[in-house]
Amino acid sequence: MKKIVLAITISISMLVSVQIFAQGGPPPPPDNHGTDENQDAGGGAPIGGGTFILMGLAAAYGVKKFYNSKKESIEE
């Protein structure tokens, strides 16, 4: 029972400390900042190419791990 109370107390204190030290969002950009209309923060940076590269590398790593595990089970 003491362990549960201690775990709950620590969890609540961590959540409160995160809320206390949390930083607010960035200020809004000024009107007409470089274009005829306001843009979202970060511009229009594409992230699709990097995502596909990371997914491909993760798939290759998974295939390698699967192949190695099958190879080890055959040797035993």
C-alpha positions in Angstrom: 0.0 0.0 0.0 2.9 2.4 0.8 4.4 1.7 -2.6 1.2 2.6 -4.4 0.8 5.9 -2.4 4.4 6.7 -3.0 4.1 6.1 -6.7 0.9 8.2 -7.0 2.5 11.0 -5.0 5.6 11.0 -7.2 3.4 11.0 -10.4 1.3 13.9 -9.2 4.3 15.9 -8.2 6.0 15.3 -11.6 2.8 16.4 -13.4 2.5 19.5 -11.3 6.2 20.4 -11.8 5.8 20.0 -15.6 2.9 22.4 -15.6 4.7 24.9 -13.5 7.8 25.0 -15.6 6.0 24.6 -19.0 6.9 27.2 -21.5 4.2 29.1 -23.4 3.9 29.0 -27.2 5.8 31.4 -29.5 4.4 34.8 -30.1 2.4 35.2 -33.3 4.2 36.5 -36.3 3.7 40.1 -37.4 1.1 40.9 -40.0 2.3 40.5 -43.7 5.6 38.9 -42.8 7.2 38.6 -46.2 4.1 37.8 -48.3 0.7 39.1 -49.2 -0.9 36.9 -46.6 0.0 35.4 -43.2 1.8 32.0 -43.3 2.0 29.2 -40.7 5.1 29.1 -38.6 7.8 27.0 -40.2 6.9 28.0 -43.7 6.1 25.2 -46.1 9.0 22.8 -45.4 8.4 19.4 -46.9 8.9 16.5 -44.6 7.7 13.6 -46.8 11.2 12.7 -48.2 12.8 12.3 -44.9 9.9 10.3 -43.6 10.2 7.8 -46.4 13.9 7.5 -45.9 13.5 6.8 -42.2 10.7 4.2 -42.9 12.9 2.5 -45.5 15.9 2.3 -43.1 13.6 1.0 -40.3 12.2 -1.7 -42.7 15.8 -2.7 -43.7 16.8 -2.9 -40.1 13.8 -5.1 -39.2 14.5 -7.4 -42.1 18.2 -7.7 -41.0 17.1 -8.5 -37.4 14.6 -11.1 -38.7 17.2 -12.7 -40.9 19.7 -12.9 -38.1 17.2 -14.4 -35.7 16.3 -17.1 -38.2 19.9 -17.7 -38.9 20.7 -18.2 -35.2 17.7 -20.5 -34.7 18.9 -22.7 -37.5 22.4 -23.0 -36.1 21.2 -24.1 -32.7 
